[in-house]
Amino acid sequence: MKNNKRKAFTLVEIMIVILIIGILLAIAVPNFVKARRNSRLQSIVANLKQIEDAKEQCAMDLGLGNGSIVCTPAVLTDAENGYMKVWPTGPVVGDYVENAIGTAPTFIAKDIAAWKADHSTL
């Protein structure tokens, strides 16, 4: 006699697998979003440090004191004696502002409301 039993998954087994996948996604997605936000912030901080270093080198070479605004992006990225190859662009839409010598550069996001809505904190 032949055995007519079918070898297949039951509905309960499939539902358990889907539940497990859902739990794994619930754990992984928030961690991915957090890692993405942190990497963007680290990129912005690294670019700000690069701008600050270039400003300091420019100020030392030109003998400038605090408050001077001679070290503009055009001067810092000049082909002949520039201190940076290119002016950095942010990981989100925005502009880097070099500010005067002695003050830290800043990053101004174009759509800060949307950035904060997507991410809990900067």
N, CA, C and O atoms as a MOPAC input file, in Angstrom:
PM7 MOZYME 1SCF
protein

 N      0.80600 1    -1.18400 1     0.00000 1
 C      0.00000 1     0.00000 1     0.00000 1
 C      0.85000 1     1.24800 1     0.00000 1
 O      1.90400 1     1.32600 1     0.63000 1
 N      0.34800 1     2.21300 1    -0.72900 1
 C      1.06300 1     3.48500 1    -0.80200 1
 C      0.69600 1     4.38600 1     0.36500 1
 O     -0.43400 1     4.38100 1     0.85300 1
 N      1.68500 1     5.15900 1     0.79800 1
 C      1.46000 1     6.13500 1     1.85400 1
 C      1.06700 1     7.45200 1     1.18000 1
 O      1.88200 1     8.03100 1     0.46000 1
 N     -0.14400 1     7.93500 1     1.39200 1
 C     -0.64600 1     9.13000 1     0.73100 1
 C     -0.45300 1    10.39200 1     1.55600 1
 O     -1.12000 1    11.39200 1     1.29100 1
 N      0.42000 1    10.38700 1     2.53200 1
 C      0.66100 1    11.58800 1     3.32800 1
 C      1.46100 1    12.59300 1     2.49700 1
 O      2.43100 1    12.23400 1     1.83100 1
 N      1.03500 1    13.85700 1     2.55100 1
 C      1.74700 1    14.91700 1     1.83000 1
 C      2.76400 1    15.55700 1     2.76900 1
 O      2.48600 1    15.77500 1     3.94900 1
 N      3.92100 1    15.84900 1     2.24200 1
 C      4.95300 1    16.51400 1     3.03300 1
 C      4.88400 1    17.99800 1     2.70200 1
 O      5.37800 1    18.44000 1     1.66500 1
 N      4.26900 1    18.75400 1     3.59100 1
 C      4.12900 1    20.19100 1     3.38300 1
 C      4.10700 1    20.88400 1     4.74400 1
 O      3.94500 1    20.24900 1     5.78700 1
 N      4.27400 1    22.21200 1     4.70000 1
 C      4.19700 1    22.99700 1     5.93000 1
 C      2.74300 1    23.24600 1     6.28400 1
 O      1.89600 1    23.42400 1     5.40800 1
 N      2.47000 1    23.25500 1     7.56200 1
 C      1.11400 1    23.57600 1     7.99800 1
 C      0.99400 1    25.09500 1     8.12500 1
 O      1.99700 1    25.80800 1     8.14800 1
 N     -0.22400 1    25.56900 1     8.20500 1
 C     -0.47400 1    27.00100 1     8.34200 1
 C      0.14800 1    27.53800 1     9.62600 1
 O      0.66300 1    28.65600 1     9.62700 1
 N      0.12000 1    26.80400 1    10.68000 1
 C      0.69900 1    27.22900 1    11.95500 1
 C      2.21300 1    27.38400 1    11.83100 1
 O      2.78000 1    28.34600 1    12.35000 1
 N      2.85700 1    26.46900 1    11.16400 1
 C      4.31300 1    26.56500 1    10.98000 1
 C      4.68000 1    27.80200 1    10.16200 1
 O      5.63800 1    28.50100 1    10.49000 1
 N      3.94200 1    28.06600 1     9.13000 1
 C      4.21700 1    29.25700 1     8.30000 1
 C      3.98200 1    30.52600 1     9.11400 1
 O      4.76100 1    31.47300 1     9.00800 1
 N      2.93600 1    30.56300 1     9.91500 1
 C      2.66700 1    31.74200 1    10.73700 1
 C      3.76700 1    31.96400 1    11.76700 1
 O      4.12200 1    33.10600 1    12.05500 1
 N      4.31000 1    30.88300 1    12.32300 1
 C      5.40400 1    31.00900 1    13.29000 1
 C      6.65000 1    31.57900 1    12.61600 1
 O      7.32800 1    32.42800 1    13.19500 1
 N      6.95800 1    31.13100 1    11.41600 1
 C      8.11500 1    31.65000 1    10.68200 1
 C      7.93400 1    33.13200 1    10.39100 1
 O      8.86900 1    33.91400 1    10.56300 1
 N      6.74700 1    33.52800 1     9.95500 1
 C      6.47100 1    34.94400 1     9.67400 1
 C      6.58000 1    35.77000 1    10.95100 1
 O      7.08800 1    36.89000 1    10.91300 1
 N      6.11600 1    35.24500 1    12.06900 1
 C      6.22700 1    35.93200 1    13.34800 1
 C      7.68700 1    36.13300 1    13.73600 1
 O      8.06400 1    37.21200 1    14.19400 1
 N      8.49400 1    35.12300 1    13.56100 1
 C      9.92300 1    35.23100 1    13.89100 1
 C     10.60300 1    36.27700 1    13.01200 1
 O     11.40500 1    37.07600 1    13.49600 1
 N     10.28100 1    36.26800 1    11.72300 1
 C     10.85400 1    37.27500 1    10.81200 1
 C     10.41800 1    38.66700 1    11.23800 1
 O     11.22700 1    39.59500 1    11.21500 1
 N      9.17200 1    38.83200 1    11.62400 1
 C      8.68200 1    40.12900 1    12.09600 1
 C      9.40100 1    40.60300 1    13.34000 1
 O      9.72700 1    41.78500 1    13.45500 1
 N      9.65300 1    39.70400 1    14.26800 1
 C     10.38700 1    40.06800 1    15.48400 1
 C     11.81200 1    40.49000 1    15.15400 1
 O     12.31200 1    41.47400 1    15.70000 1
 N     12.46400 1    39.75900 1    14.27100 1
 C     13.83000 1    40.12900 1    13.87000 1
 C     13.85900 1    41.49200 1    13.19000 1
 O     14.77300 1    42.28100 1    13.43200 1
 N     12.87500 1    41.78000 1    12.34200 1
 C     12.80200 1    43.09100 1    11.69100 1
 C     12.54800 1    44.19100 1    12.71000 1
 O     13.11500 1    45.27900 1    12.60200 1
 N     11.70400 1    43.92100 1    13.69700 1
 C     11.42200 1    44.92000 1    14.72800 1
 C     12.67400 1    45.26300 1    15.53700 1
 O     12.79800 1    46.37200 1    16.05700 1
 N     13.58600 1    44.32000 1    15.64000 1
 C     14.84200 1    44.57600 1    16.34200 1
 C     15.85300 1    45.26800 1    15.42100 1
 O     16.55700 1    46.18300 1    15.84900 1
 N     15.92600 1    44.83400 1    14.16600 1
 C     16.97500 1    45.30700 1    13.25900 1
 C     16.71600 1    46.70700 1    12.69500 1
 O     17.65500 1    47.49500 1    12.58600 1
 N     15.49400 1    47.03300 1    12.34100 1
 C     15.21300 1    48.31200 1    11.67600 1
 C     15.56200 1    49.51000 1    12.55400 1
 O     16.23700 1    50.41600 1    12.06600 1
 N     15.14300 1    49.57100 1    13.82400 1
 C     15.53900 1    50.72800 1    14.64300 1
 C     17.05300 1    50.85300 1    14.78800 1
 O     17.58100 1    51.96500 1    14.79900 1
 N     17.75500 1    49.73400 1    14.90000 1
 C     19.21500 1    49.78500 1    14.99500 1
 C     19.83200 1    50.31800 1    13.71100 1
 O     20.81300 1    51.06000 1    13.75400 1
 N     19.26800 1    49.94900 1    12.57900 1
 C     19.76200 1    50.45000 1    11.30200 1
 C     19.54100 1    51.95700 1    11.19300 1
 O     20.43300 1    52.68200 1    10.75400 1
 N     18.35900 1    52.43200 1    11.58800 1
 C     18.05900 1    53.86600 1    11.52200 1
 C     19.00200 1    54.63800 1    12.44000 1
 O     19.50300 1    55.70000 1    12.06800 1
 N     19.24200 1    54.11200 1    13.62400 1
 C     20.14200 1    54.77800 1    14.57100 1
 C     21.57300 1    54.81500 1    14.02700 1
 O     22.25000 1    55.83700 1    14.13800 1
 N     22.02800 1    53.72600 1    13.45000 1
 C     23.38400 1    53.68000 1    12.88600 1
 C     23.51400 1    54.66000 1    11.72300 1
 O     24.54500 1    55.31700 1    11.57500 1
 N     22.48100 1    54.76000 1    10.90700 1
 C     22.51000 1    55.69900 1     9.77700 1
 C     22.57800 1    57.13800 1    10.26900 1
 O     23.34000 1    57.94200 1     9.73300 1
 N     21.78100 1    57.47000 1    11.29500 1
 C     21.79100 1    58.82100 1    11.86200 1
 C     23.16400 1    59.13000 1    12.44600 1
 O     23.71000 1    60.21000 1    12.22100 1
 N     23.71800 1    58.18500 1    13.19400 1
 C     25.02900 1    58.40800 1    13.81000 1
 C     26.12400 1    58.57400 1    12.76300 1
 O     27.01700 1    59.40400 1    12.93600 1
 N     26.07600 1    57.80800 1    11.68900 1
 C     27.10100 1    57.95300 1    10.64900 1
 C     26.98800 1    59.30200 1     9.95500 1
 O     28.00300 1    59.90200 1     9.60000 1
 N     25.77300 1    59.78200 1     9.75900 1
 C     25.60500 1    61.12400 1     9.17100 1
 C     26.17500 1    62.19500 1    10.09500 1
 O     26.86600 1    63.11000 1     9.64800 1
 N     25.88300 1    62.07200 1    11.37000 1
 C     26.40100 1    63.05500 1    12.32700 1
 C     27.92200 1    63.01100 1    12.39800 1
 O     28.57000 1    64.05500 1    12.47500 1
 N     28.49400 1    61.81800 1    12.37300 1
 C     29.95500 1    61.69800 1    12.39600 1
 C     30.57300 1    62.30600 1    11.14200 1
 O     31.65300 1    62.89300 1    11.20300 1
 N     29.90300 1    62.16800 1    10.02200 1
 C     30.38900 1    62.77100 1     8.78300 1
 C     30.37800 1    64.29500 1     8.87900 1
 O     31.32700 1    64.95300 1     8.45300 1
 N     29.31500 1    64.85000 1     9.43400 1
 C     29.23400 1    66.30500 1     9.60700 1
 C     30.33200 1    66.78800 1    10.54000 1
 O     30.99700 1    67.78100 1    10.24600 1
 N     30.53400 1    66.10300 1    11.66200 1
 C     31.56800 1    66.49700 1    12.62500 1
 C     32.95200 1    66.41600 1    11.99200 1
 O     33.78100 1    67.30100 1    12.20500 1
 N     33.21200 1    65.36100 1    11.21500 1
 C     34.52100 1    65.22300 1    10.55400 1
 C     34.74900 1    66.35700 1     9.56400 1
 O     35.85400 1    66.89300 1     9.48300 1
 N     33.71800 1    66.72700 1     8.81100 1
 C     33.85300 1    67.83700 1     7.86500 1
 C     34.09700 1    69.15500 1     8.59300 1
 O     34.89700 1    69.97400 1     8.14000 1
 N     33.41200 1    69.36500 1     9.72300 1
 C     33.62700 1    70.58700 1    10.49900 1
 C     35.05700 1    70.64700 1    11.03900 1
 O     35.66300 1    71.71800 1    11.06000 1
 N     35.59500 1    69.52000 1    11.47100 1
 C     36.99100 1    69.48700 1    11.94500 1
 C     37.95800 1    69.78000 1    10.81100 1
 O     38.96000 1    70.46700 1    11.01000 1
 N     37.66600 1    69.26700 1     9.63000 1
 C     38.51900 1    69.51900 1     8.47500 1
 C     38.51700 1    71.01200 1     8.13000 1
 O     39.56700 1    71.58000 1     7.83200 1
 N     37.35400 1    71.63800 1     8.17000 1
 C     37.26300 1    73.07800 1     7.88900 1
 C     38.02300 1    73.86200 1     8.94900 1
 O     38.75600 1    74.79600 1     8.62400 1
 N     37.85400 1    73.48700 1    10.21900 1
 C     38.55400 1    74.19100 1    11.29700 1
 C     40.06800 1    74.07200 1    11.15500 1
 O     40.78000 1    75.05700 1    11.34600 1
 N     40.56800 1    72.89300 1    10.82500 1
 C     42.01100 1    72.71500 1    10.62100 1
 C     42.51700 1    73.56800 1     9.46800 1
 O     43.57700 1    74.18500 1     9.57100 1
 N     41.77100 1    73.60800 1     8.37600 1
 C     42.17200 1    74.41800 1     7.22100 1
 C     42.17900 1    75.90100 1     7.58000 1
 O     43.07900 1    76.63200 1     7.16600 1
 N     41.18100 1    76.35300 1     8.34800 1
 C     41.14300 1    77.75700 1     8.78900 1
 C     42.35400 1    78.09900 1     9.64700 1
 O     42.96100 1    79.15800 1     9.48300 1
 N     42.70300 1    77.20100 1    10.56100 1
 C     43.85700 1    77.45200 1    11.43500 1
 C     45.14900 1    77.53200 1    10.62800 1
 O     45.98500 1    78.39800 1    10.88700 1
 N     45.31900 1    76.64600 1     9.66100 1
 C     46.52100 1    76.68800 1     8.81800 1
 C     46.56200 1    77.98300 1     8.01600 1
 O     47.61400 1    78.61200 1     7.90000 1
 N     45.43400 1    78.37600 1     7.47200 1
 C     45.35500 1    79.62000 1     6.70000 1
 C     45.69500 1    80.81800 1     7.58400 1
 O     46.45400 1    81.69700 1     7.17700 1
 N     45.13500 1    80.85300 1     8.78700 1
 C     45.38600 1    81.96800 1     9.70600 1
 C     46.85400 1    82.03700 1    10.10700 1
 O     47.41800 1    83.12700 1    10.19900 1
 N     47.48200 1    80.88000 1    10.34700 1
 C     48.89800 1    80.87500 1    10.70800 1
 C     49.76300 1    81.34400 1     9.53600 1
 O     50.69600 1    82.12400 1     9.72500 1
 N     49.45100 1    80.86600 1     8.32300 1
 C     50.24600 1    81.25900 1     7.15900 1
 C     50.12100 1    82.75300 1     6.85300 1
 O     51.09100 1    83.39100 1     6.44300 1
 N     48.92400 1    83.30500 1     7.05300 1
 C     48.69500 1    84.71700 1     6.73400 1
 C     48.90100 1    85.63200 1     7.92400 1
 O     48.81300 1    86.85100 1     7.78300 1
 N     49.17500 1    85.07000 1     9.10100 1
 C     49.39700 1    85.87500 1    10.30700 1
 C     48.14800 1    86.59400 1    10.76100 1
 O     48.21000 1    87.75300 1    11.17300 1
 N     47.01700 1    85.92100 1    10.69200 1
 C     45.74500 1    86.54700 1    11.05900 1
 C     45.40100 1    86.25800 1    12.51400 1
 O     45.80600 1    85.23800 1    13.07200 1
 N     44.64600 1    87.17300 1    13.11600 1
 C     44.20300 1    86.98900 1    14.49200 1
 C     42.73600 1    86.59400 1    14.54000 1
 O     42.07500 1    86.47300 1    13.50900 1
 N     42.24500 1    86.39600 1    15.74000 1
 C     40.83700 1    86.03000 1    15.92200 1
 C     39.92100 1    87.11600 1    15.37300 1
 O     40.23000 1    88.30400 1    15.45800 1
 N     38.81200 1    86.70300 1    14.81800 1
 C     37.83500 1    87.64100 1    14.27800 1
 C     38.00800 1    87.91400 1    12.79600 1
 O     37.11600 1    88.49000 1    12.17400 1
 N     39.12000 1    87.52100 1    12.22000 1
 C     39.35600 1    87.75100 1    10.80100 1
 C     38.51000 1    86.78600 1     9.97200 1
 O     38.31500 1    85.63000 1    10.34600 1
 N     38.01400 1    87.28500 1     8.83800 1
 C     37.19400 1    86.43500 1     7.96000 1
 C     37.82100 1    86.30700 1     6.57700 1
 O     37.11600 1    86.09800 1     5.59000 1
 N     39.14200 1    86.43200 1     6.50300 1
 C     39.84300 1    86.33200 1     5.22500 1
 C     39.86400 1    84.90000 1     4.70400 1
 O     39.87900 1    84.69200 1     3.49100 1
 N     39.86600 1    83.93600 1     5.56600 1
 C     39.93800 1    82.52600 1     5.16300 1
 C     38.55600 1    82.02400 1     4.77200 1
 O     37.91000 1    81.29300 1     5.52200 1
 N     38.11900 1    82.42600 1     3.59600 1
 C     36.80600 1    82.04700 1     3.06500 1
 C     36.91600 1    80.70500 1     2.34600 1
 O     38.02500 1    80.21900 1     2.12600 1
 N     35.79400 1    80.09800 1     1.97800 1
 C     35.86200 1    78.84700 1     1.22300 1
 C     36.67300 1    78.97100 1    -0.06600 1
 O     37.35500 1    78.02400 1    -0.45800 1
 N     36.60700 1    80.12700 1    -0.72800 1
 C     37.38800 1    80.31800 1    -1.95300 1
 C     38.87700 1    80.27700 1    -1.66300 1
 O     39.64100 1    79.70100 1    -2.43700 1
 N     39.30300 1    80.88300 1    -0.55400 1
 C     40.71900 1    80.88200 1    -0.17100 1
 C     41.13400 1    79.48200 1     0.28200 1
 O     42.21200 1    79.00500 1    -0.07200 1
 N     40.29200 1    78.83800 1     1.05000 1
 C     40.63800 1    77.52600 1     1.59100 1
 C     40.72700 1    76.45000 1     0.51500 1
 O     41.44900 1    75.46800 1     0.69100 1
 N     40.00600 1    76.61300 1    -0.59700 1
 C     40.01800 1    75.60500 1    -1.67000 1
 C     40.72400 1    76.10600 1    -2.92200 1
 O     40.57500 1    75.50500 1    -3.98600 1
 N     41.48000 1    77.18200 1    -2.82600 1
 C     42.20800 1    77.72500 1    -3.96900 1
 C     43.14900 1    76.66800 1    -4.55000 1
 O     43.79600 1    75.92700 1    -3.81000 1
 N     43.21900 1    76.60600 1    -5.88400 1
 C     44.01600 1    75.57000 1    -6.54900 1
 C     45.51600 1    75.70400 1    -6.24900 1
 O     46.21100 1    74.69700 1    -6.11600 1
 N     46.01400 1    76.93800 1    -6.14300 1
 C     47.45300 1    77.14700 1    -5.93600 1
 C     47.90000 1    76.87400 1    -4.50500 1
 O     48.79900 1    76.06800 1    -4.26600 1
 N     47.27000 1    77.54800 1    -3.56700 1
 C     47.72200 1    77.40100 1    -2.17700 1
 C     46.57100 1    77.05400 1    -1.24000 1
 O     46.58200 1    77.42800 1    -0.06700 1
 N     45.58500 1    76.34300 1    -1.75900 1
 C     44.43600 1    75.97400 1    -0.94100 1
 C     44.79600 1    74.98900 1     0.15200 1
 O     45.77000 1    74.24400 1     0.04400 1
 N     44.02300 1    74.99800 1     1.17100 1
 C     44.26100 1    74.12900 1     2.31600 1
 C     43.35300 1    72.90100 1     2.28800 1
 O     43.50000 1    71.98600 1     3.09800 1
 N     42.41700 1    72.89700 1     1.34600 1
 C     41.50400 1    71.77500 1     1.14900 1
 C     41.36100 1    71.55800 1    -0.35200 1
 O     41.42100 1    72.51400 1    -1.12400 1
 N     41.17000 1    70.30700 1    -0.77200 1
 C     40.97700 1    70.05300 1    -2.19900 1
 C     39.62200 1    70.56000 1    -2.66600 1
 O     39.52700 1    71.24500 1    -3.68400 1
 N     38.58100 1    70.22600 1    -1.92300 1
 C     37.22800 1    70.67300 1    -2.26000 1
 C     36.50500 1    71.05300 1    -0.96700 1
 O     36.84000 1    70.57500 1     0.11700 1
 N     35.51700 1    71.91400 1    -1.11100 1
 C     34.68700 1    72.28300 1     0.02900 1
 C     33.74300 1    71.12400 1     0.31400 1
 O     33.09700 1    70.62600 1    -0.60800 1
 N     33.64400 1    70.67800 1     1.56600 1
 C     32.82800 1    69.48600 1     1.85600 1
 C     31.34100 1    69.73400 1     1.63800 1
 O     30.85200 1    70.85700 1     1.76100 1
 N     30.64600 1    68.66600 1     1.31500 1
 C     29.19200 1    68.70500 1     1.23400 1
 C     28.66000 1    67.77700 1     2.30700 1
 O     29.29300 1    66.77600 1     2.64200 1
 N     27.52200 1    68.10000 1     2.83300 1
 C     26.97800 1    67.33000 1     3.94500 1
 C     26.29900 1    66.04900 1     3.49900 1
 O     25.95000 1    65.89500 1     2.32900 1
 N     26.11400 1    65.13700 1     4.43300 1
 C     25.39000 1    63.90900 1     4.13400 1
 C     23.88900 1    64.16600 1     3.98900 1
 O     23.15300 1    63.32100 1     3.48000 1
 N     23.44500 1    65.33900 1     4.44200 1
 C     22.08500 1    65.80000 1     4.22100 1
 C     22.20800 1    67.15800 1     3.54200 1
 O     23.28300 1    67.75800 1     3.55300 1
 N     21.13500 1    67.64600 1     2.95700 1
 C     21.18800 1    68.91200 1     2.23300 1
 C     21.42800 1    70.05200 1     3.22100 1
 O     20.64800 1    70.25800 1     4.15000 1
 N     22.49800 1    70.77600 1     3.01000 1
 C     22.84300 1    71.88100 1     3.89100 1
 C     24.15800 1    72.50400 1     3.47300 1
 O     24.80100 1    72.05400 1     2.52500 1
 N     24.55300 1    73.54700 1     4.19200 1
 C     25.78000 1    74.28100 1     3.87900 1
 C     26.67900 1    74.34900 1     5.10600 1
 O     26.21300 1    74.46500 1     6.23900 1
 N     27.98100 1    74.27200 1     4.84500 1
 C     28.97000 1    74.49600 1     5.88400 1
 C     29.34300 1    75.97300 1     5.84500 1
 O     29.57900 1    76.53400 1     4.77500 1
 N     29.39400 1    76.59700 1     7.01800 1
 C     29.77200 1    78.00500 1     7.12600 1
 C     31.07900 1    78.05600 1     7.89400 1
 O     31.17800 1    77.52800 1     9.00100 1
 N     32.09300 1    78.69900 1     7.29900 1
 C     33.42700 1    78.67200 1     7.89600 1
 C     33.54000 1    79.55900 1     9.12900 1
 O     34.33900 1    79.25000 1    10.01400 1
 N     32.78600 1    80.64000 1     9.23000 1
 C     32.82100 1    81.59600 1    10.33900 1
 C     34.20500 1    82.23300 1    10.46700 1
 O     35.13900 1    81.85600 1     9.76000 1
 N     34.32100 1    83.18600 1    11.36100 1
 C     35.56700 1    83.92800 1    11.52900 1
 C     36.61600 1    83.07500 1    12.24000 1
 O     36.29800 1    82.07400 1    12.88200 1
 N     37.87700 1    83.49900 1    12.10800 1
 C     38.98000 1    82.81500 1    12.79200 1
 C     38.72000 1    82.88600 1    14.29100 1
 O     38.34600 1    83.93400 1    14.81700 1
 N     38.91900 1    81.77000 1    14.96600 1
 C     38.70400 1    81.71400 1    16.40900 1
 C     37.31500 1    81.22300 1    16.79700 1
 O     37.05500 1    80.95100 1    17.96900 1
 N     36.42400 1    81.10700 1    15.81900 1
 C     35.09600 1    80.55800 1    16.09300 1
 C     34.92700 1    79.27700 1    15.29100 1
 O     35.48900 1    79.13600 1    14.20500 1
 N     34.17100 1    78.37000 1    15.81700 1
 C     33.99200 1    77.06600 1    15.16400 1
 C     33.10900 1    77.19500 1    13.92700 1
 O     32.16900 1    77.99000 1    13.90900 1
 N     33.41200 1    76.41600 1    12.89800 1
 C     32.52800 1    76.40000 1    11.72900 1
 C     31.19900 1    75.73600 1    12.10400 1
 O     31.10200 1    75.02400 1    13.10300 1
 N     30.19100 1    75.98600 1    11.28700 1
 C     28.87000 1    75.42800 1    11.57200 1
 C     28.30200 1    74.76500 1    10.33000 1
 O     28.72900 1    75.03600 1     9.20800 1
 N     27.33500 1    73.89600 1    10.55300 1
 C     26.60000 1    73.25300 1     9.47100 1
 C     25.15300 1    73.67200 1     9.59500 1
 O     24.53700 1    73.50600 1    10.64800 1
 N     24.60800 1    74.21800 1     8.51700 1
 C     23.22000 1    74.66200 1     8.51700 1
 C     22.45100 1    73.79100 1     7.54000 1
 O     22.65700 1    73.86700 1     6.32900 1
 N     21.56500 1    72.96300 1     8.07600 1
 C     20.75000 1    72.08900 1     7.23200 1
 C     19.66900 1    72.92000 1     6.55600 1
 O     19.09500 1    73.82000 1     7.16700 1
 N     19.39500 1    72.61300 1     5.29100 1
 C     18.39200 1    73.36900 1     4.53300 1
 C     16.99400 1    73.13200 1     5.07700 1
 O     16.19600 1    74.06500 1     5.16300 1
 N     16.69200 1    71.91300 1     5.43900 1
 C     15.35300 1    71.57300 1     5.90600 1
 C     15.46000 1    70.90200 1     7.26700 1
 O     15.24700 1    69.69800 1     7.40500 1
 N     15.79600 1    71.70600 1     8.26900 1
 C     16.05500 1    71.16200 1     9.59300 1
 C     14.80900 1    70.51300 1    10.19500 1
 O     14.92500 1    69.55900 1    10.96400 1
 N     13.61500 1    71.01900 1     9.85400 1
 C     12.37900 1    70.43700 1    10.39300 1
 C     12.20700 1    69.00600 1     9.89800 1
 O     11.84400 1    68.11900 1    10.67000 1
 N     12.46500 1    68.77900 1     8.61000 1
 C     12.33800 1    67.42500 1     8.06400 1
 C     13.41400 1    66.51900 1     8.64900 1
 O     13.14500 1    65.35100 1     8.92800 1
 N     14.61900 1    67.03000 1     8.83800 1
 C     15.71100 1    66.24300 1     9.41200 1
 C     15.34600 1    65.80200 1    10.82600 1
 O     15.54600 1    64.64200 1    11.18700 1
 N     14.81100 1    66.72700 1    11.63100 1
 C     14.44800 1    66.38400 1    13.01100 1
 C     13.23700 1    65.46300 1    13.04700 1
 O     13.11600 1    64.63600 1    13.95100 1
 N     12.34500 1    65.59400 1    12.08200 1
 C     11.18400 1    64.71200 1    12.04700 1
 C     11.60700 1    63.28300 1    11.74900 1
 O     11.04600 1    62.33800 1    12.30400 1
 N     12.59200 1    63.12100 1    10.87700 1
 C     13.07200 1    61.79300 1    10.53100 1
 C     13.94100 1    61.19600 1    11.62000 1
 O     14.01300 1    59.97500 1    11.75600 1
 N     14.59200 1    62.03100 1    12.38800 1
 C     15.55300 1    61.55400 1    13.38400 1
 C     15.23600 1    62.22400 1    14.71100 1
 O     14.98800 1    63.42900 1    14.76000 1
 N     15.24200 1    61.47500 1    15.74100 1
 C     14.82900 1    61.99700 1    17.05100 1
 C     15.72300 1    63.13900 1    17.53600 1
 O     15.23100 1    64.10100 1    18.12600 1
 N     17.01100 1    63.04100 1    17.29500 1
 C     17.91700 1    64.10900 1    17.73300 1
 C     19.01900 1    64.29400 1    16.72400 1
 O     19.34100 1    63.38400 1    15.96100 1
 N     19.59200 1    65.47400 1    16.72400 1
 C     20.78900 1    65.70200 1    15.91500 1
 C     21.96000 1    65.28600 1    16.75600 1
 O     23.10400 1    65.37600 1    16.30900 1

